[in-house]
Amino acid sequence: MSKPLSFYRSYFLSKTMSFLRRRNGTDSSKTRVADPNIKKDGAADDDKKKDEYKIPQRRNYGSKKWSCWDNCCWFIGLICSIWWFCLFLYNTMPDSIPQFVTMAITGPLPDPPGVKLRKEGLMANHPVVLVPGVVTGGLELWEGRHCAEGLLGKRLWGGSFGEFYKRPLCWLEHISLDNDTGFDPPGIRVRPVTGLVAADYFATGYFVWAVVIANLAHIGYEEKSLYMAAYDWRLSFQNTEIRDQSLTRIKSNIELLVATHGGKKVVVLPHSMGVQYFLHFMKWVETPAPRGGGGGPDWCAKHIKAIMNIGAPFLGSPKSIALHFSIEVRDIAALRAQAPGLLDKDVLGLQTFKHLMRMFRTWDATFSMIPKGGETIWGGLDWSPETETVNNSAKKGTDNSTRNTGGNGNICNTKGVNYGRLISFSKDWAETHSSKIERVDFKHVAKGDKLTNSSNCDIWLEYHEMGNRAIKAVADHKVYTAGSILDLLHYVAPKLMARGASHFSYGIADDLDDPKYDEYKYWSNPLETKLPNAPDMEIYSLYGVGLPTERGYIYKVAPPSDCSIPFQIDTSVDGDSEDSCLKGGVFSGDGDETVPIISAGFMCAKGWRGKTRFNPSGIRTYNREYKHAPPANLLEGRGTQSGSHVDLLGNFALIEDVLRVAAGATGEDIGGDRVYSDIFKWSERINIKL
Amino acid sequence: MASVLRFRKLCYVESAVKCTSVGYESFEIDEKLDEKEEDVLSANHFALEINKKRKQPKRQPKEWRCLDSCCWIIGYLCTTWWLLLFCYHCLPVTLLRVPELPGPGVRLKREGLTALHPVVLVPGIVTGGLELWEGRPCADGLFRKRLWGGGSFTQIFKRPLCLLEHLSLHYETGLDPQGIRVRAVPGLVGADYFAPGYFVWAVLIENLAKIGYEGKNLHMAAYDWRLSFQNTEIRDHALTRLKSKIELMYISNGYKKVVAVPHSMGVIYFLHFLKWVETPPPMGGGGGPGWCAKHIKAVMNIGPAFLGVPKAVSNLFSAEGKDVSYIRAMAPGVFDSEILGLQTFERVMRMARTWDSIVSLLPKGGEVIWGNMDRSPEEGHVCDFSKKSHSKTSLTTNNINNSDVKRGFLVKDLANYGRIISFGKPASVLHSSKLPTADSKEFSRTSTSENFNNFSCGEAWTEYDEMSRQSIQNVAADKAYTTTTLLDLLRFVAPKMMRRAEAHFSHGIAENLDDPKYNHYKYWSNPLETKLSDAPDMEIYCMYGVGIPTERSYVYKLSPNSRCKSIPYQIDNSVHGEDGSCLKGGVYFADGDESVPVLSAGFMCAKGWRGRTRFNPSGIATYIREYRHKPPTSLMEGRGIESGSHVDIMGNFALIEDIMRVAAGATGDEIGGDQIHSDIIKMSERINLGL
């Protein structure tokens, strides 16, 4: 392409030049014929020739330049012009054309649920409260260090991430919290964005709540009947109240919504971590004043019609363990395996991981996602609710048949997988029966036998205070369940866990009437609190199924270096068969890519079903599952039938359920339970006193 | 011949190699020419040869030539631009930052001020953002996008008619038309910037943030500024929400009372709110009689339009202001209706007339406040448009003489501010006894039903289309109108609008404030027809700019073109006063902040509420804080840190400092009590109002 171009270019140039010269030439020949004074003419001609000689030479010099630099310019110019032209055409085009084209390609798109239901005559009825989850809420800067000058009021998180991509270290400094207090460091104030804009889009074009909001608007909702309960998702739940009075604000706004809608109760839509946050809120609001909101014992009954938990990690998510332990999840680990150097520490001195880990560990809220309920819920060394107990060989045949006939619950071959072992060091330890594993207790191994020159490491991590022996001891323990993982975390990061433990608890209550459970650290754990006394309320658990979800990890000790994180997911480990649940060092189970079904569904399927000790007033619960179907084509974007954790908020079936309930339907009206997975069977296997 | 052959050979070789440029080839030719420069024949041949050779690829290069260079230039520019952009981005951020003037926030923080009282900001008309929640098909893809404010004005250029349709309200109800829902943008983003780079509240917010304010103790009371005040409550529960928000901030900030900072129309909106909140439901908020005393520390009105603004008159009457009429005078054709069939004015006027809120800004208090045919409180105001040039060119003695001469003018050419609309310059100057009296009965005598001849002639109809030629003439024949007769005039030219709006607003003066009729909400936003609430500890500030000529009254004429679709009246911009007169371009100017005359902004604080009056039975303390306008001294200052103009005053450092001190706990006396530059006290004295 460029060669002929250069040819034309130089040709074109030389043509103009020689055209010039030719004119001169003919002129001179004419004068020669006309003018008798040849000598004079010859002299003149001489000059001309000299000129001619000079000019082409200079031009030649220029034309050499043409060939590379100017061609580029030319090419860029061409592309720019075409681009502008297309842009211009696009902008002048009537707005209906893209839609028309889409229709022509895919056939008529299904009406979004809002439009469909409006035709059915549904109207806005109950006010709706949206509770965003972790990470999706926007944060903005109110006071910053010197490096963040001029960014006041700009978004630090969410949106387009402002101008912070230019100063990553500054950003890290501002988004991290103080390691001791769990609040902002002095001199920095980062606060949640308020209003619907807080979490409608996470980044430009990546919707979170926007689709839900748009559909609610179709049936008549508007800003006055929608409320986004924005809170700082980095803080522990009680700290959001202490610092920002977030819980008080939610209470006041819900009361306002109920008052301005003629006493109609609100429908609450918490998503992801918002689920636990709202659980905390419900307990807080009914607790008397100094520690709680002082709403009185029937506040929830008076103000809340239904809680529709979306992608609810009631019992935590194993992903958070990997994040806490080594700041990686499946995708990052896979990326690391692909390009070993890219994310690694020494390259460019970026130390991305450790920076991130340090930031992540200052966020108290992440502790809320650590699996709750211990081995009772998540399975022990040799059993887990998702799998049949292996040693029960008599039943095996029937299990296989049910699995084959049912078939829809399993996304991979779970045979021989010990989901209960959340972390195992090497594949062998993940598979061997527990009786054959010799575990070495690590708790009594003293740390710091070899004080790594942690002073060299400019980023402080508690790992640096561990010695090699301690690291080895951790690895020698070989297998960790949901119960012992807490011990592990307490061991590797004692300060961190001490801070976290004052705000969250992960156990199961034996006696819920024990006065210690009045403390706020238990409020967000559904296994250690009672639901409020509100028999008319409804609790839904809406979650996606059909996607491989991280459920357990195989770790290895990282090649030693002074300042690195000593543990890594062992991405080289794969299962034996094609459909094995073990891939790249990660055991996958069924779920929505982030939250396993057991965490999302158990409370509504069993823990709260009927009148139990966790649900003394018998609040009705419904499980609604949405089977994941990938988007049919590119035009659908992130899909209208997606079951993945965030994309679920764009799932038409889910939105329809939400709209119907918001417009006044009850759980029975929309069809009660809707289950694809084996959640009920799994729940039965969980042996918990109700 | 040999040379030709050699040349040919060379050509072949070259075409075979295909890589050396033709430029090189021509260089060869030149060499040859040098060799045989005497041989004319061969030169001729050569020329021929060249011609031949040129002929075959001629078609292509010709097309290339123009496109090529264009592309080249564009590419060159683009690349340079990118390069510069890249360099710009590579530079450390701190290097590029324009050294910002340290705002008062930084200084006061050093003094030790910290956030104490929560602050509520109440935006005024036009500055608040509006977003779309439901629209017609033409507004596809604009869901929850800004229709107004915040730099969304590209949409206005793209689909102007669609936007006009969505921003208009229903003509009869004053609420949204069927199928359209446009709502106020909530939160601080609702009115921090009006357009990108054009701050409204942003500077104040920034400075408040410096001393510790943040989302939990700073609230923007966004409301739909197109609606009448009570309708914002009926449709959006805006007042209830404001009440709940204030109560919440009061509680969650350790029972600290709230400092309210309303601006422009927000001032009377907040006045309405104060009355509403203490009125028992269903009409009011049911906060009980002590609500204001309990929750509000101070109301710091910025550029308050307590008694209305004359600008609203010209806006409603002919959809023009001072600036618009100037432009019209400069380029008579631009705005006119025939061009492109745009009918800009008519459409804008129709839209503006559906907004009830503009009616709330019509001058209140009638002739008592704004003056009658022959006298007005601003009497003797010296306009100093030309003062500068005089004082510069003349000695001090001359100066005195000059101003004496000017006084002489003023006696002759006295501005009758009281005549808020006069038809023709004589009508604005002559003594009232020489003028025909404006008789409201005359309006009613003229039937409006005689005129359907041109009723259906325009899509963008205004109520003017329903008037007959005769009545239009009659209106102009009446010559001059004061604020009282003006209302009659508006009722005549736009009966439907006034009927709709007067259910929500009243513009009179109460004789007896205890009359039960004043419990109706339509009186709540008029400070002359309501009592302030019983809150003796509260403080009311009037903070406004002075020193800018402000529209005060207008000289009108009949529009020259009498087609049916046009607006029949125009500001007569050809009328100028003599040197030193306050009349310029058909507009009489008085002192003020460019939008609100001093009289409207200051009177209530200077007299109406000062001490214990019938409008202020509990004796709430009032303070006047005036800020003399100084244009920005350099470009770096942007819109000025000492500006006194209506919106730019929000960036005035002195004003910001006052607000911050009060928010941090100071009282009015501590920040210096009154600060007066204008003649407001003298003017107020001239107003004869029973207190």
Interface residues (C-beta under 8 A of the other chain):
Chain A: K3 S6 F7 Y8 R9 S10 Y11 F12 L13 S14 K15 M17 S18 R22 G25 T26 S29 R32 D45 K49 E52 Y53 P56 Q57 R59 N60 S63 K64 S67 D70 C72 C73 W74 F75 I76 G77 L78 C80 S81 N91 D95 S96 W142 E143 E149 G150 L152 G153 E163 K166 R167 R189 R191 P192 T194 G195 L196 V197 D200 A210 I213 A214 A217 H218 E222 E223 K224 D244 Q245 T248 R249 S252 N253 E255 L256 A259 T260
Chain B: K18 C19 S21 V22 G23 Y24 E25 S26 F27 I29 D30 L33 D34 E37 V40 A43 N44 F46 A47 I50 R54 P57 Q60 P61 W64 R65 D68 C70 C71 W72 I73 I74 G75 Y76 L77 C78 T79 H89 V93 T94 R97 E100 W133 E134 D140 G141 F143 R144 K158 R181 R183 A184 P186 G187 L188 V189 D192 A202 I205 E206 A209 K210 G212 Y213 E214 G215 K216 D236 H237 T240 R241 S244 E247 L248 I251 S252
